[in-house]
Structure formats: C-alpha cells, structure tokens
Amino acid sequence: MIIKKKYLTVNEYSRPNRKIDDVKAVVLHWLASPRGTPQGVYKYFEERKRGKTGYGSAHFCVGMDGETLQYIPINEMAYHVGSKTYTDYGLSLSSYPNNCTVGIEMSHMDWEGSFTDETWEATKRLVAILLTTYNLTINDLTTHMAIVGWKDCPRWFKTFPEEFDRFKRETEIMMDAGITLRTNSKCMMTDDFKIKMHRFIPKYNRVRIMEFGNEVTKVEYWPTLSEVYYGWIPTRCIG
C-alpha cells in the first residue's frame, strides 16, 4: 500500500520525539468527526504544538477513500491513549500505554462511526503489516476503549462488537495469506537493502511482510511451492 509520510513538527504536545522500545499492541481509533480527512487530521494535530488544545496525536490516519497518511515514525511515541485511568488490560501493557502502542485513526461516514469499504480494507492492510512487523498476533490488535475503558472509540466497534470480530478475522486471513504487491510492473528484490540484485517479482504476486520500513521492506517470497526467497523490496510496491 502507499503510505504518505507527512510528519508532524517535533513538539511537546503532539510529537514528543520519544522512542518506543517495544511495541506491544496496535490500537484503532475513530475521528469523532464524520467525513474527516487525513489532511484535516494532520492540521489538527499540528496545531496542537501551540499548546492551546492539549495533547494528542496518532501514527496514522486512513481516509474514506483509503488514503493513508503517517504523522509520526513508528519508532516514536504518539499521544493517542493518554488517560488518568486505564483498564486492567491497558495496565497489562504498561502503566503508560502510549509508550508501547501504535495508533491508527479511521475516518468514518456518520456519527454511528460506520466505515467505507475503502477505509476498512486499507486499515486491514496497514494493521496486517504492523502486526507482522512487530511479530504480534491478531490478539494484539485492540481499541482505544479497551485500553482506557471510558471512551467509545471507535464507536462502530463499541456498538457492534461483532464487527470488530469480523475485522480481526479478515485481518488474520490477510496475514496468513500474505500481502499482494501493488506494482503494475515487476518489482526488484534485493538481498541487502539496495545493494545486490536478487530477483524480480512479477506484478500481482504475493509476499509475506517480515520487516516493514518507510523506504524498503523485508519480505518472504515463494514463486513455487519448493522455492522460498527472502529479501528487500521498495515499500511503495506493497499494496
């Protein structure tokens, strides 16, 4: 998938430039603003640097058309699950779960919080990539509400918990099957980042994400049942 980087300015209120040592969970959120856009969310988070609207941010936002913006590098902390109190589950992650989680904002159509197919599919793909990158399972996908207890976020998954179950089932299937390459032409796979050419992967083949990066991603590729290769491809090829 194409993830557009639009990093926030380093500041006290939305991008504190603190490193995450160990990611333990991926957390889903809703915007609480129907038909909000990733660009609008960027402006909202960036404006927080002035200190007039408190703390808050997330690593990613997925729009209603599937557009995905990244605001903070995944090895840095975001302020997306801050709270005075936490659930037992939240505290099982950390006394301050911001320091061990990655947050994804999901755009939605209405105040019920329903998602477009494009938001649903793009978020599923992003979650599959992140869970695989951190060697996590589908049980490590959670919601803002599950961590803090008092916030109905994402509202759609609180109102319809069976929908969250469906999202997790579909994501797990995607993780097991591998991620489809997005490119319309063959993609070069290298042994060692961009140094030595390994082989070309034809378009629309499937790979399994091993280590996700902003520029290059390590994948497992199996052209036949008896062949398995490991190497690096440009992240833009994944979709």
C-alpha positions in Angstrom: 0.0 0.0 0.0 1.1 3.6 -0.4 1.6 5.3 2.9 2.3 9.0 2.5 4.6 10.5 5.1 3.5 13.9 6.5 5.4 14.1 9.7 4.3 16.5 12.5 6.8 19.1 13.7 8.6 17.8 16.8 6.8 19.5 19.7 5.7 18.9 23.3 2.0 18.4 22.6 1.7 16.0 19.6 5.2 14.7 18.6 7.4 14.5 21.7 10.3 12.7 19.9 10.3 9.9 22.5 11.3 6.4 21.3 9.2 3.3 21.6 11.4 0.4 22.7 8.9 -2.4 22.4 5.5 -2.3 20.6 3.0 -4.5 22.3 -0.2 -3.6 20.6 -1.8 -1.7 17.6 -4.7 0.5 18.6 -7.7 1.6 16.4 -9.5 4.9 16.8 -12.3 6.9 15.1 -12.1 10.6 14.4 -15.3 11.6 16.2 -15.8 13.9 13.2 -17.9 12.4 10.3 -16.2 12.5 6.9 -13.0 13.9 8.4 -9.9 13.6 6.2 -6.2 12.6 6.9 -5.2 16.1 5.7 -7.6 17.7 8.2 -6.3 15.4 11.0 -2.8 16.4 10.2 -3.7 20.1 10.6 -5.5 19.4 13.9 -2.5 17.5 15.3 0.0 20.0 14.0 -2.0 22.9 15.5 -1.6 21.3 19.0 2.0 22.4 19.0 0.8 25.8 20.1 -0.3 24.3 23.4 -3.8 25.6 23.3 -5.7 22.4 22.8 -3.8 19.9 24.9 -2.0 16.7 24.0 -3.0 14.3 21.2 -1.8 12.6 18.0 -1.6 9.2 16.3 0.8 7.5 14.0 -1.5 7.0 11.0 -4.9 8.1 9.6 -6.8 6.2 7.0 -9.2 8.2 4.9 -12.6 7.4 3.5 -11.0 6.7 0.1 -8.3 4.6 1.6 -5.7 7.3 1.5 -3.2 6.7 4.4 -1.1 9.4 6.0 1.7 8.8 8.5 2.3 11.6 11.0 4.9 10.1 13.3 7.6 7.4 12.7 6.6 4.0 14.1 9.6 4.0 16.4 8.4 7.2 18.1 5.6 7.6 20.7 2.3 9.3 19.9 -0.2 10.7 22.4 -3.2 8.5 21.4 -4.2 6.6 24.5 -3.4 9.1 27.3 -5.8 8.8 30.3 -6.0 9.4 34.1 -7.2 5.8 34.4 -6.7 2.6 32.5 -8.4 -0.8 32.3 -6.7 -3.9 33.6 -5.9 -4.7 30.0 -4.3 -1.3 29.4 -2.2 -1.6 32.5 -1.1 -5.1 31.4 0.6 -3.3 28.5 2.2 -0.5 30.5 1.5 2.0 33.3 1.5 4.5 30.4 0.4 2.6 27.2 1.3 5.4 24.9 4.9 4.2 25.2 4.3 0.7 23.8 1.5 1.1 21.2 0.9 2.3 17.6 -2.2 4.3 16.9 -4.4 4.3 13.8 -7.2 6.8 13.2 -10.0 5.6 11.0 -12.2 8.1 9.0 -15.9 7.3 9.1 -19.2 8.3 7.4 -21.5 9.4 10.2 -21.9 9.7 14.0 -22.5 6.0 14.3 -19.0 5.6 13.1 -19.6 3.4 10.1 -16.7 2.9 7.7 -16.4 2.9 3.9 -15.2 -0.3 2.2 -12.0 1.6 1.3 -11.3 2.6 4.9 -12.0 -0.9 6.1 -9.7 -2.6 3.5 -6.8 -0.1 3.8 -6.8 -0.2 7.6 -6.9 -4.0 7.5 -3.8 -4.0 5.2 -2.0 -1.5 7.4 -2.8 -3.5 10.6 -1.6 -6.7 8.9 1.7 -5.0 8.0 2.2 -3.6 11.5 1.4 -6.8 13.4 3.7 -8.8 11.2 6.5 -6.3 11.6 6.4 -6.5 15.3 5.8 -10.2 15.4 2.4 -9.7 17.1 -0.8 -11.7 16.6 -4.3 -10.6 15.9 -4.9 -10.7 19.7 -2.6 -7.7 19.9 -5.0 -5.6 17.8 -7.1 -3.5 20.2 -9.2 -0.4 20.5 -8.9 2.9 22.4 -11.8 1.9 24.6 -10.3 -1.4 25.6 -7.3 0.5 27.0 -8.9 3.4 28.8 -12.4 1.9 29.4 -14.4 5.2 29.3 -14.1 6.3 25.7 -16.4 4.9 22.9 -13.6 4.8 20.4 -14.0 3.5 17.7 -17.8 3.9 18.3 -18.7 1.5 15.5 -16.8 -1.3 17.1 -18.2 -0.5 20.6 -21.8 -0.5 19.3 -21.3 -3.6 17.1 -18.6 -5.8 18.7 -19.3 -8.4 16.1 -18.0 -6.0 13.5 -14.7 -5.8 15.4 -14.6 -9.6 15.5 -15.1 -9.6 11.7 -12.4 -7.0 11.2 -9.9 -9.2 13.2 -10.9 -12.4 11.3 -10.4 -10.7 7.9 -7.1 -9.2 9.0 -5.8 -12.5 10.3 -6.7 -14.2 7.0 -4.7 -11.5 5.2 -1.7 -12.0 7.5 -1.8 -15.7 6.9 -2.1 -15.4 3.1 0.5 -12.6 2.6 0.2 -9.2 1.1 -0.3 -8.6 -2.6 2.2 -6.5 -4.5 0.7 -3.3 -5.8 3.0 -2.5 -8.7 1.8 -2.6 -12.3 5.2 -3.9 -13.3 7.7 -6.3 -11.9 9.4 -5.3 -8.6 13.2 -5.7 -7.9 14.0 -7.7 -4.9 17.5 -7.3 -3.3 19.5 -9.4 -0.9 20.8 -6.5 1.2 18.7 -3.4 1.0 19.5 -1.7 -2.3 22.9 -3.2 -2.9 22.8 -6.6 -4.6 20.1 -7.6 -7.0 18.4 -10.8 -6.1 15.5 -11.3 -8.5 12.4 -9.7 -10.0 9.0 -10.4 -8.6 6.2 -10.3 -11.2 3.3 -7.9 -10.6 0.4 -9.1 -8.5 2.4 -11.8 -6.8 2.0 -12.3 -3.0 4.6 -11.8 -0.4 4.7 -12.0 3.4 5.9 -8.9 5.3 8.9 -9.7 7.5 10.1 -6.2 8.5 8.2 -3.1 7.4 10.1 0.1 6.7 9.3 3.5 5.3 11.5 3.1 2.2 12.3 -0.6 1.9 10.5 -3.7 3.4 11.9 -7.2 4.0 9.6 -9.9 2.6 9.3 -13.6 2.1 8.5 -14.6 -1.5 7.6 -18.1 -2.8 7.4 -18.3 -6.6 6.7 -22.1 -6.3 5.9 -24.5 -3.5 9.5 -25.6 -3.5 11.2 -22.2 -3.6 11.3 -19.6 -0.8 13.3 -16.3 -1.0 13.9 -13.5 1.5 14.9 -10.0 0.5 14.1 -6.4 0.4 11.7 -4.6 -1.9 10.6 -0.9 -2.2 7.8 -0.3 0.3 5.9 1.6 -2.4 5.4 -1.8 -4.2 3.2 -3.1 -1.4 -0.5 -2.6 -1.8 
